[in-house]
Amino acid sequence: MTTAVKPLLSGAVIKVSELEWEDRGTYQLAKPVTEDKGAVHVTGLVVRLLPGGTWASCEKGTAQEIVAIIHSGAGSARVGTETQGVSATSALHAPSGVDYAVHADQGETVTLYIWQSPLPEGAARATHPRLFNELYNEETQLKAYKGNDPTQQVENPANMNFLFWPGTGSAQLSLHCGIQEPGQSFAVHQHPSSSELFIGIEGKGEVYLNGEWQPFEAGDLIYVPQGIFHGTRNLYTGEGAKRFVTSGGPVPFDESFYRFAGVSAEVRNP
C-alpha cells in the first residue's frame, strides 16, 4: 500500500509560477493548501476570475469561516447582504454560515486568494463582524515585535496591520498585513497551537522556514505548521529599494500577538 505524499507536513514555500490551475470556464482555480497535502486548521485557494466571471461560495464553503484578498484586478464583492467595489489590496471576511461572491464586472481579470477554516463547535462569535477592509489600514497595529526565537535578533522591526482579528469579530481566522520597508524584518517566531498561511502582496524579500531563508515575492504562498519557526525580511536597501509586503495570519488566531500589541483578544463587534 502506497502512502500519499503530504508535502505540507513540515511547511512549504509555494511559488506562484508553480500553481496548478484547473480551467472552470469563467475562472481558473488552484488548490495549493489542502488537507490531503497535509494542511491543518486552514486551507487555501487561488482563483483567477476572467472578465465577467463570478466566484461564489458553495455549501461547503459557506459552512467555513472565510477571509480573502483581491490580489489584482477590480470588481465587486458581496458578503451576505453587503456589497461594495473591490480592487487590489481589498479584503473580505465571510463568517461561518454567511455566503459571499466576487464578480469580475469591471472588464479586468481578478485574482483572489482565499483562506478557509471550519469553526469549532461552541466558538465565540460576534453579532456584527467587519466584512470588508483594506490591507494598508493602520487602525490597529503590532509594532516592535521581537519574536520568540532567541537565536534570531531583529534590529529594525516591521509593523503589522491587524485587519480581521478578534477585535473585528473574526472567530477563528486572522488576516494581518506585514509591511517591511527596506532593511526591515518581521521577527522569527512560532505559534504553538496555530498553523499559518500567508502570501506575498508586493515587492521581493525572504521568508524563514525550517532553519533557512528563502526568496519570496508577490503571489507566492507559504504554509507553516504549528510549532515551526518562520519570519520575513527585506534585505534590499539603498537607491531604488522598495518595500516588501506580506499578508496572512495564524489559524486559530494567536492571542499572544494581541497581548504584545496591547489590545484585547476577545471576539467582539468592531
Phi, psi and chi 1 to 4 in degrees:
 res  aa     phi    psi   chi1   chi2   chi3   chi4
   1 MET       -  129.3 -179.2  176.6  179.0      -
   2 THR   -89.7  129.6  -57.1      -      -      -
   3 THR   -84.6  130.4  -58.0      -      -      -
   4 ALA   -63.7  138.7      -      -      -      -
   5 VAL   -76.6  131.2  176.2      -      -      -
   6 LYS  -120.9   89.5  -64.1 -170.3  174.4 -175.7
   7 PRO   -68.2  -11.6   24.9  -34.4      -      -
   8 LEU   -96.6   -1.4  -59.5 -179.7      -      -
   9 LEU   -58.3  -35.5  -75.5  177.3      -      -
  10 SER  -107.7   11.6   58.9      -      -      -
  11 GLY    92.3  156.9      -      -      -      -
  12 ALA  -163.5  146.9      -      -      -      -
  13 VAL   -95.1  129.2  171.6      -      -      -
  14 ILE  -116.5  113.3  -55.6  164.1      -      -
  15 LYS   -76.5  141.9  -53.3  -61.7  -70.8 -177.7
  16 VAL   -60.8  -30.4   63.3      -      -      -
  17 SER   -70.4  -14.3   59.5      -      -      -
  18 GLU  -100.6    1.8  -62.6  171.8   -7.0      -
  19 LEU   -63.9  140.0  -67.7  178.1      -      -
  20 GLU  -102.0  115.7  -62.1  179.1   -2.8      -
  21 TRP   -97.6  138.8  -63.7   97.3      -      -
  22 GLU  -105.2  129.3  -58.2  173.8   12.2      -
  23 ASP   -84.5  117.0 -170.3  -10.6      -      -
  24 ARG  -113.4   24.8  -58.9  -69.3 -176.4   90.2
  25 GLY    88.9  -88.7      -      -      -      -
  26 THR   -86.4   -3.0   59.5      -      -      -
  27 TYR  -153.2  162.8   66.4   88.2      -      -
  28 GLN  -117.2  144.7  -63.2  170.9  -39.5      -
  29 LEU  -129.1  132.1  173.8   66.0      -      -
  30 ALA  -120.3  144.1      -      -      -      -
  31 LYS  -124.8   72.3  -57.5  176.4 -179.0  178.7
  32 PRO   -75.6  -24.0   27.2  -35.0      -      -
  33 VAL  -128.0  102.9  179.9      -      -      -
  34 THR  -136.1  162.9   59.6      -      -      -
  35 GLU   -61.9  -38.8  -69.2 -179.4   -7.7      -
  36 ASP   -69.8  -13.4   61.6   -8.3      -      -
  37 LYS   -94.6   -1.3  -65.7  178.1 -179.0  177.4
  38 GLY   108.9    3.3      -      -      -      -
  39 ALA   -72.1  142.1      -      -      -      -
  40 VAL  -126.3  141.7  177.7      -      -      -
  41 HIS    77.5  -34.2  -59.9  -50.5      -      -
  42 VAL  -144.3  144.7   62.1      -      -      -
  43 THR  -122.9  155.2   56.5      -      -      -
  44 GLY  -133.1  135.9      -      -      -      -
  45 LEU  -122.4  155.9  -53.1  175.5      -      -
  46 VAL  -127.6  129.0 -173.4      -      -      -
  47 VAL  -121.2  132.9  178.3      -      -      -
  48 ARG  -114.8  103.3 -175.0 -175.8  -70.9  155.9
  49 LEU   -86.5  123.5  -75.9  172.5      -      -
  50 LEU   -75.9  156.0  -57.5 -179.9      -      -
  51 PRO   -50.7  129.1  -29.9   37.5      -      -
  52 GLY    90.8   -8.5      -      -      -      -
  53 GLY   -83.0  163.3      -      -      -      -
  54 THR  -136.0  137.6  -67.4      -      -      -
  55 TRP  -113.4  123.2  168.6  -94.9      -      -
  56 ALA  -129.4  146.1      -      -      -      -
  57 SER   -67.2  140.5   54.6      -      -      -
  58 CYS   -92.7 -178.6   61.0      -      -      -
  59 GLU   -59.1  -42.1 -177.5  176.5   -7.2      -
  60 LYS   -65.3  -42.4  179.9  179.7  178.5 -178.5
  61 GLY   -65.7  -39.2      -      -      -      -
  62 THR   -64.0  -28.8  -58.9      -      -      -
  63 ALA   -74.1  -11.3      -      -      -      -
  64 GLN  -105.7  159.9  -57.8 -173.8   79.5      -
  65 GLU   -80.9  140.8 -173.1  174.2   30.1      -
  66 ILE  -129.0  138.6  -55.1  -71.8      -      -
  67 VAL  -127.7  149.6  -65.4      -      -      -
  68 ALA  -148.2  151.2      -      -      -      -
  69 ILE  -122.8  133.9  -69.2  172.8      -      -
  70 ILE   -80.7  110.6  -52.0  -60.1      -      -
  71 HIS   -84.4  -33.0 -160.9  -89.0      -      -
  72 SER  -157.8  156.6   62.2      -      -      -
  73 GLY    88.3  175.3      -      -      -      -
  74 ALA  -137.9  148.8      -      -      -      -
  75 GLY  -172.6 -142.8      -      -      -      -
  76 SER  -139.1  160.1   63.7      -      -      -
  77 ALA  -141.9  150.0      -      -      -      -
  78 ARG  -128.1  132.9  176.5 -173.1   57.1   79.5
  79 VAL  -124.1  114.2 -179.8      -      -      -
  80 GLY    61.2 -119.1      -      -      -      -
  81 THR  -103.0    1.1   59.6      -      -      -
  82 GLU   -97.5  127.5 -173.5  172.3  -26.6      -
  83 THR  -125.4  142.4  -59.4      -      -      -
  84 GLN  -157.0  161.2   71.7  173.7   42.8      -
  85 GLY   -70.5  146.2      -      -      -      -
  86 VAL  -133.2  154.4  -67.8      -      -      -
  87 SER  -151.9 -177.8   57.9      -      -      -
  88 ALA   -52.2  130.8      -      -      -      -
  89 THR    84.1    1.3   73.8      -      -      -
  90 SER   -73.3  150.8  -64.1      -      -      -
  91 ALA  -137.7  150.3      -      -      -      -
  92 LEU  -134.7  155.5   63.2   87.7      -      -
  93 HIS  -130.3  120.7  167.9 -132.4      -      -
  94 ALA  -111.3  106.3      -      -      -      -
  95 PRO   -60.9  157.8  -20.3   32.5      -      -
  96 SER   -54.6  130.6  177.3      -      -      -
  97 GLY    91.6   -3.5      -      -      -      -
  98 VAL  -111.4  125.8  177.5      -      -      -
  99 ASP   -82.5  161.8   66.1  -28.6      -      -
 100 TYR  -148.5  162.6   74.0   99.7      -      -
 101 ALA  -152.9  148.9      -      -      -      -
 102 VAL  -125.8  133.1  178.3      -      -      -
 103 HIS  -120.2  131.4  -49.4  -77.4      -      -
 104 ALA   -89.9   71.8      -      -      -      -
 105 ASP  -106.5   18.4   53.0   10.3      -      -
 106 GLN  -115.3   19.3  -61.4  -62.1  -47.5      -
 107 GLY    77.5   12.2      -      -      -      -
 108 GLU  -120.6  153.0  -59.9 -179.7   18.0      -
 109 THR   -73.5  133.7  -62.7      -      -      -
 110 VAL  -115.3  125.5  173.7      -      -      -
 111 THR  -104.6  128.9  -57.1      -      -      -
 112 LEU  -126.5  127.6  179.5   69.0      -      -
 113 TYR  -105.5  132.9  -77.6   70.7      -      -
 114 ILE  -128.0  133.2  -58.3  168.8      -      -
 115 TRP  -108.4  136.3  -69.9 -111.4      -      -
 116 GLN  -131.8  140.5  -56.5  179.8  132.0      -
 117 SER  -153.0  131.2 -176.9      -      -      -
 118 PRO   -69.8  141.8   25.1  -32.6      -      -
 119 LEU   -87.0  125.1 -161.7   61.8      -      -
 120 PRO   -61.1  146.0  -19.0   30.4      -      -
 121 GLU   -60.9  133.5 -174.4  174.6   -7.9      -
 122 GLY    83.5    3.2      -      -      -      -
 123 ALA   -63.3  143.3      -      -      -      -
 124 ALA   -64.5  141.2      -      -      -      -
 125 ARG  -135.9  145.6  -59.4 -173.9   65.0  172.5
 126 ALA   -86.3  153.5      -      -      -      -
 127 THR   -85.9  -27.3   55.1      -      -      -
 128 HIS  -137.9   67.6  -63.0   90.4      -      -
 129 PRO   -70.4  158.1   27.6  -35.9      -      -
 130 ARG   -69.0  136.5  178.1  173.1  -69.3  171.6
 131 LEU  -107.8  -24.8  -55.9 -179.4      -      -
 132 PHE  -132.8  148.7  -68.2   95.3      -      -
 133 ASN  -158.1  178.2 -148.7  -27.3      -      -
 134 GLU  -126.8  141.1  -65.4  -69.4  -29.3      -
 135 LEU   -59.6  -30.9  -64.0 -172.7      -      -
 136 TYR   -96.7   19.7  -62.1  115.6      -      -
 137 ASN   -73.8  116.1 -180.0   -3.9      -      -
 138 GLU   -96.9   20.0  -60.9  179.7   -5.6      -
 139 GLU   -54.9  -44.4  177.9 -176.9   19.6      -
 140 THR  -133.0  126.3  -50.9      -      -      -
 141 GLN  -132.9  154.9  -70.7 -173.7  -53.7      -
 142 LEU  -103.9  123.5  175.3   64.2      -      -
 143 LYS  -125.5  150.4  -62.6 -178.4  177.7 -178.3
 144 ALA    58.2   33.8      -      -      -      -
 145 TYR   -70.6  131.4 -177.9   64.3      -      -
 146 LYS  -102.4   -4.1  -60.9  -62.6 -175.1 -179.6
 147 GLY    76.3 -175.2      -      -      -      -
 148 ASN  -134.7   25.2   53.0   24.5      -      -
 149 ASP  -109.0  106.0 -178.0   -8.7      -      -
 150 PRO   -65.1  -14.1   23.6  -33.1      -      -
 151 THR   -82.8  -10.5   69.7      -      -      -
 152 GLN  -115.4  132.8  -58.2  -75.0  -31.4      -
 153 GLN  -115.5  139.5  -58.1  -63.1  -38.9      -
 154 VAL  -120.5  120.2  174.8      -      -      -
 155 GLU   -96.8  -25.5  -64.0 -179.0   -3.6      -
 156 ASN  -133.2   78.9 -170.4    3.7      -      -
 157 PRO   -72.3  143.1   24.9  -33.3      -      -
 158 ALA   -84.8  161.0      -      -      -      -
 159 ASN   -91.9  154.4  -67.9  -20.3      -      -
 160 MET  -130.7  129.7  175.6  179.9  -75.0      -
 161 ASN   -87.4  133.0  -60.5  -26.2      -      -
 162 PHE   -90.8  119.1  -66.6  157.2      -      -
 163 LEU  -107.4  -57.4  -54.3  169.4      -      -
 164 PHE  -120.4  118.8  -63.1  123.6      -      -
 165 TRP  -160.1  178.2   58.6  -69.4      -      -
 166 PRO   -54.2  -32.0  -26.5   34.0      -      -
 167 GLY   -69.9  -14.6      -      -      -      -
 168 THR  -108.2    6.8   63.9      -      -      -
 169 GLY    95.7    8.6      -      -      -      -
 170 SER   -72.5  130.2 -179.6      -      -      -
 171 ALA   -90.6  -27.3      -      -      -      -
 172 GLN  -140.1  -49.5  166.1   91.0  -13.4      -
 173 LEU   -78.0  158.9  -70.9  168.7      -      -
 174 SER  -137.4  144.8   60.7      -      -      -
 175 LEU  -130.4  116.8 -173.8   68.9      -      -
 176 HIS  -121.0  162.7  -52.3  150.8      -      -
 177 CYS  -131.0  115.2 -177.8      -      -      -
 178 GLY   -94.8  125.8      -      -      -      -
 179 ILE  -115.3  104.2  -57.9  171.3      -      -
 180 GLN   -97.9  102.4  -69.9   93.4 -176.8      -
 181 GLU   -69.7  165.0  -62.2  -67.8  -12.4      -
 182 PRO   -49.3  126.4  -30.8   37.4      -      -
 183 GLY    87.4   -2.3      -      -      -      -
 184 GLN   -95.8  158.9  -70.4 -172.2  -28.0      -
 185 SER  -137.1  153.9  -58.4      -      -      -
 186 PHE  -106.2  120.2 -166.7   76.6      -      -
 187 ALA   -55.1  144.2      -      -      -      -
 188 VAL   -64.8  135.1  172.8      -      -      -
 189 HIS  -157.8  173.0   60.8  -75.4      -      -
 190 GLN  -142.6  158.2   54.4   94.1    8.2      -
 191 HIS  -114.0  111.8  -52.0  -72.6      -      -
 192 PRO   -60.5  -29.4  -23.3   34.5      -      -
 193 SER  -125.0   12.7  -57.0      -      -      -
 194 SER  -133.6  144.3  -53.2      -      -      -
 195 SER   -92.6  165.2  -58.3      -      -      -
 196 GLU  -141.3  140.1 -176.5  162.5    2.4      -
 197 LEU  -127.8  122.7  168.4   62.0      -      -
 198 PHE  -139.4  164.9   63.5   91.2      -      -
 199 ILE  -132.0  161.5   67.6  173.1      -      -
 200 GLY   -84.9  128.9      -      -      -      -
 201 ILE  -100.9  -43.7  -62.0  -64.8      -      -
 202 GLU  -153.1  139.8  178.9 -174.5  -30.0      -
 203 GLY    77.6 -167.9      -      -      -      -
 204 LYS  -131.1  147.2  -63.3 -179.4  179.1 -179.5
 205 GLY  -164.1 -151.0      -      -      -      -
 206 GLU  -136.7  150.7  -67.1 -176.6  -19.6      -
 207 VAL  -120.6  146.9  -66.8      -      -      -
 208 TYR  -102.4  127.3 -176.0   84.4      -      -
 209 LEU  -154.8  132.1  179.7   67.7      -      -
 210 ASN    52.4   43.3  -67.3  -38.9      -      -
 211 GLY    83.0    6.1      -      -      -      -
 212 GLU  -142.6  153.1   63.8  178.7    5.4      -
 213 TRP   -91.6  136.1  -69.3   95.6      -      -
 214 GLN  -129.4  147.3  -58.4 -178.5   47.9      -
 215 PRO   -65.5  146.7   20.7  -30.8      -      -
 216 PHE  -150.8  138.7 -158.9   73.5      -      -
 217 GLU  -146.0  178.3   60.0 -174.2   11.4      -
 218 ALA   -55.0  130.1      -      -      -      -
 219 GLY    96.7  -20.8      -      -      -      -
 220 ASP   -71.0  158.0  -67.2  -13.6      -      -
 221 LEU  -125.3  153.5  -52.8   92.1      -      -
 222 ILE  -136.1  130.7  179.2  171.5      -      -
 223 TYR  -110.0  129.4  171.8   77.9      -      -
 224 VAL  -125.0  115.6 -175.1      -      -      -
 225 PRO   -68.4  162.7  -16.1   30.0      -      -
 226 GLN   -61.5  142.0   61.5 -169.1   59.4      -
 227 GLY    83.4   -0.8      -      -      -      -
 228 ILE   -99.1  129.6  -60.3  -65.2      -      -
 229 PHE   -70.8  140.5  -77.5  103.0      -      -
 230 HIS  -155.9  160.8   56.3  -73.6      -      -
 231 GLY  -173.2 -179.6      -      -      -      -
 232 THR  -139.2  154.9   57.9      -      -      -
 233 ARG  -154.4  152.9   66.4 -176.3 -175.7 -173.8
 234 ASN  -119.7   98.7 -178.2   -0.9      -      -
 235 LEU   -81.5  -11.7  -65.4  178.6      -      -
 236 TYR   -74.8  125.7  -59.8  100.7      -      -
 237 THR  -137.4  173.8   57.7      -      -      -
 238 GLY    89.9 -171.5      -      -      -      -
 239 GLU   -60.5  130.7 -174.1  176.7   -5.1      -
 240 GLY    83.6   -2.0      -      -      -      -
 241 ALA   -65.4  142.0      -      -      -      -
 242 LYS  -122.7  161.3  -61.2  179.4  178.9  180.0
 243 ARG   -73.0  158.1   66.1 -177.0  179.8 -178.6
 244 PHE  -121.7  120.2  170.4   47.5      -      -
 245 VAL  -121.2  133.0 -179.3      -      -      -
 246 THR  -129.0  160.4   59.0      -      -      -
 247 SER  -149.5  142.4 -173.4      -      -      -
 248 GLY   163.1 -155.2      -      -      -      -
 249 GLY   171.0  159.0      -      -      -      -
 250 PRO   -69.3  146.6   22.3  -30.4      -      -
 251 VAL  -133.2  120.8 -175.6      -      -      -
 252 PRO   -61.6  161.5  -13.7   26.4      -      -
 253 PHE   -55.6  147.6   60.5   75.9      -      -
 254 ASP   -99.4  112.3 -172.5  -20.9      -      -
 255 GLU   -61.0  -25.7  -65.6 -175.6    8.4      -
 256 SER   -63.9  -32.1   68.0      -      -      -
 257 PHE   -59.0  -44.5  -88.2  174.6      -      -
 258 TYR   -74.2  -35.0  -49.9  122.8      -      -
 259 ARG   -62.1  -43.2  -73.3 -163.5  -60.5  -91.1
 260 PHE   -63.2  -36.9 -169.1   92.6      -      -
 261 ALA   -79.3   -8.2      -      -      -      -
 262 GLY    78.9   26.7      -      -      -      -
 263 VAL  -123.5  160.4  -64.8      -      -      -
 264 SER   -75.9  143.3  171.4      -      -      -
 265 ALA   -96.6   13.9      -      -      -      -
 266 GLU   -74.5  132.3  177.4 -174.5    2.2      -
 267 VAL   -69.5  121.8  176.2      -      -      -
 268 ARG  -154.4  168.0   60.6 -163.7 -173.8  -82.0
 269 ASN   -73.7  142.8  -66.8  -35.4      -      -
 270 PRO   -70.1      -   24.6  -33.4      -      -
